[in-house]
Amino acid sequence: MQTVAALACTHVSHRYGARLALDGVNIAVPPGSFAVLLGRNGAGKTTLISLITRLYHAQQGSIAIFGMELRENPLKALALMGVVFQQLTIDLDLTVRENLTYHAALHGLSRRDAKARIDEELERIGMRERIDERVRSLSGGMRRRIEIARALLHQPKLILLDEPTAGLDMAVRKDILQHVRTLCRDRGTTVLWTTHLIEEVDSADLAIVLHEGRVLEAGIADDVFRSANGRGSADVFLTMTENQ
């Protein structure tokens, strides 16, 4: 019996006026996998995330979350997702507790369940003692961790992270990436992580290379970036996207 994909995009195309941002994109992400949507800036990564999260409606093609067509069952499909957008969406003038409590309420969690899950997620990321601090006082890496915790409160089966390490230093980037990988491994959560940084791709990840709105390659990263002449994956990625 074939496993239903956690995320399936079929022939997805989208335009902004005359500009074709996505051109017949086909993606299938298996449940429990860590998938990296890799592409240069302007490749269409954020547009695809916007379609999956229904910020925009896909003009052509279909998107399904665990077999549920997004167009037909938007509320049920969206309830299965947690999202960390490229731009910070957390309220800087509220405390960590206030931000997370508000988000939990939006998902219909009781106060008791919300408190338990907030405590659990903050403990997991080592920020339980910061719960009553205003987000404005936190570093960029800490704010990202809070956004990841917020995205997990309703226990989604799929989490989307759009360039979540943008603007962070190397040590913080590695720390956040490791945190999400551990989450994927320990909870079986499916992850779609978008980036333009080849160093954020692990050899065992599902790598999806997006360039100028089209999927160039998709498969296990070790296979996608294997080079007969021994070049590194970064060189292969640059050549792959330069020659299109």
C-alpha positions in Angstrom: 0.0 0.0 0.0 1.4 3.3 -1.0 2.0 5.9 1.7 0.2 9.1 1.4 2.6 12.1 1.1 2.7 14.6 4.0 2.8 17.3 1.3 2.0 16.9 -2.3 2.3 19.7 -4.9 1.1 18.7 -8.3 1.6 20.9 -11.4 1.6 24.0 -9.3 2.0 27.3 -11.2 1.6 30.9 -10.1 2.1 34.3 -11.7 2.5 37.8 -10.5 1.1 39.7 -13.5 3.3 38.7 -16.4 6.0 37.1 -14.3 5.9 33.3 -13.9 7.0 32.7 -10.3 6.2 28.9 -10.2 6.1 26.7 -13.3 4.5 23.3 -13.0 6.1 22.4 -9.6 5.7 18.8 -8.5 6.8 17.8 -5.0 6.1 14.8 -2.8 7.3 14.8 0.8 7.0 11.5 2.7 5.7 11.6 6.3 8.4 11.9 8.9 11.0 13.2 6.5 13.3 16.3 6.7 12.9 17.9 3.3 15.0 20.9 2.2 13.7 23.2 -0.5 16.9 24.7 -1.8 17.2 27.6 -4.2 18.8 30.9 -4.8 17.0 34.1 -3.7 14.1 34.6 -6.1 13.8 31.0 -7.0 10.1 30.8 -5.8 10.6 29.3 -2.4 8.5 31.8 -0.5 5.9 31.9 -3.1 5.4 28.1 -2.7 5.2 28.5 1.1 2.6 31.2 0.6 0.5 28.9 -1.6 0.8 26.0 0.8 -0.3 28.2 3.8 -3.1 29.8 1.7 -1.7 33.3 1.9 -2.2 33.1 -1.9 -4.4 30.7 -3.9 -2.7 28.5 -6.3 -3.7 29.6 -9.8 -2.9 26.2 -11.3 -2.4 22.7 -9.9 -3.2 21.2 -6.6 -1.7 21.0 -3.1 -2.6 18.3 -0.6 -1.7 17.8 3.0 -1.7 14.2 4.1 -4.1 13.5 1.3 -6.4 16.4 1.9 -6.8 18.8 -1.0 -6.0 22.3 0.3 -8.6 23.9 -1.9 -11.4 21.5 -0.8 -10.5 21.2 2.9 -8.5 24.3 3.8 -9.3 24.4 7.6 -8.6 20.8 8.2 -5.5 20.8 6.1 -4.1 24.0 7.7 -4.8 22.6 11.2 -2.2 19.9 10.4 0.5 22.5 9.8 2.8 24.7 11.8 4.5 27.6 10.1 7.6 29.8 10.7 7.6 32.5 8.1 10.7 34.2 6.7 9.8 37.5 8.4 9.3 37.5 12.1 5.6 37.4 13.0 5.9 37.4 16.7 4.7 40.4 18.7 7.9 42.1 20.1 6.0 44.1 22.7 4.3 41.0 24.3 6.1 38.6 26.6 6.9 35.1 25.5 4.0 33.8 27.6 1.6 36.2 26.1 2.6 35.4 22.5 2.3 31.7 23.0 -0.9 31.8 25.0 -2.6 33.9 22.3 -1.5 31.5 19.6 -2.7 28.5 21.7 -6.1 30.2 22.1 -6.4 30.7 18.3 -6.0 26.9 17.9 -8.7 26.3 20.5 -6.5 24.9 23.3 -7.8 25.0 26.8 -5.8 27.1 29.3 -4.7 23.9 31.0 -3.5 22.3 27.8 -1.9 25.6 26.6 0.1 26.0 29.8 1.3 22.4 29.7 2.4 22.7 26.0 4.0 26.1 26.4 6.0 24.8 29.4 7.0 21.7 27.4 8.2 23.6 24.3 10.1 26.2 26.2 11.8 23.6 28.3 12.8 21.8 25.1 14.5 24.9 23.8 16.0 25.9 27.1 14.0 29.1 27.5 11.6 28.3 30.3 13.2 31.0 32.5 12.5 33.6 29.8 8.7 33.1 29.7 7.9 36.5 31.2 10.4 38.6 29.3 9.3 40.8 26.4 10.3 39.3 23.0 11.9 42.7 22.1 14.6 42.0 24.7 15.6 38.6 23.2 18.3 38.0 20.6 17.4 37.1 17.0 18.2 33.4 17.6 15.9 33.3 20.7 13.1 35.0 18.8 13.3 32.3 16.1 13.3 29.6 18.8 10.1 31.1 20.3 8.5 31.1 16.8 9.4 27.4 16.4 7.9 26.7 19.8 4.8 28.6 18.9 4.4 26.7 15.6 4.5 23.4 17.6 1.9 24.2 20.3 -1.0 22.6 18.4 1.1 19.5 17.7 1.1 19.7 13.9 2.1 16.8 11.7 3.9 19.1 9.2 6.0 22.1 10.0 7.1 24.6 7.3 10.1 26.9 7.9 10.8 29.5 5.3 14.5 30.6 5.5 14.3 30.4 9.4 18.1 31.2 9.8 18.2 34.3 7.7 20.2 37.0 9.3 21.6 34.8 12.1 25.2 34.0 12.7 26.7 30.6 11.9 26.6 29.2 15.4 23.0 30.1 16.0 22.0 28.8 12.5 23.6 25.4 13.3 21.9 25.3 16.7 18.4 26.0 15.3 18.9 23.5 12.5 19.9 20.8 14.9 16.9 21.6 17.1 14.5 21.1 14.2 16.3 17.9 13.0 16.0 16.5 16.5 12.3 17.4 16.6 11.8 15.6 13.3 13.6 12.5 14.5 12.1 12.3 18.0 8.5 13.2 17.2 8.2 12.0 13.6 7.2 15.5 12.5 7.5 16.1 8.8 9.7 19.2 8.1 9.9 21.4 5.0 12.9 23.7 5.4 13.6 26.3 2.8 17.1 27.8 2.4 19.6 29.2 -0.1 22.5 27.8 1.9 23.8 24.5 0.7 25.6 23.9 4.0 22.1 23.5 5.7 21.5 20.4 3.6 22.5 17.0 5.1 23.4 14.1 2.9 20.4 12.1 4.0 17.8 14.9 3.6 15.2 15.0 0.8 16.7 17.8 -1.3 14.4 19.7 -3.7 16.3 22.1 -5.9 14.1 25.0 -7.1 15.4 27.5 -9.7 13.4 30.2 -11.5 10.1 28.6 -10.4 11.0 25.0 -11.6 12.1 21.9 -9.8 15.5 21.0 -11.3 16.2 17.9 -9.1 14.5 16.1 -6.2 15.8 13.1 -4.2 18.1 12.2 -1.4 20.7 14.9 -1.2 23.7 12.5 -1.5 22.3 11.4 -4.9 21.3 14.8 -6.1 24.7 16.4 -5.5 26.9 13.4 -6.3 29.6 14.5 -8.8 31.7 12.1 -10.9 34.7 14.4 -10.8 34.7 14.8 -7.0 33.4 18.4 -6.8 31.7 19.5 -3.6 27.9 19.8 -3.3 28.2 23.6 -3.3 30.0 23.6 -6.7 27.4 21.2 -8.1 24.5 23.3 -6.8 26.0 26.5 -8.4 26.6 24.8 -11.7 23.2 23.3 -11.7 21.5 26.7 -11.2 23.9 28.7 -13.4 23.4 26.5 -16.5 19.7 26.8 -16.6 
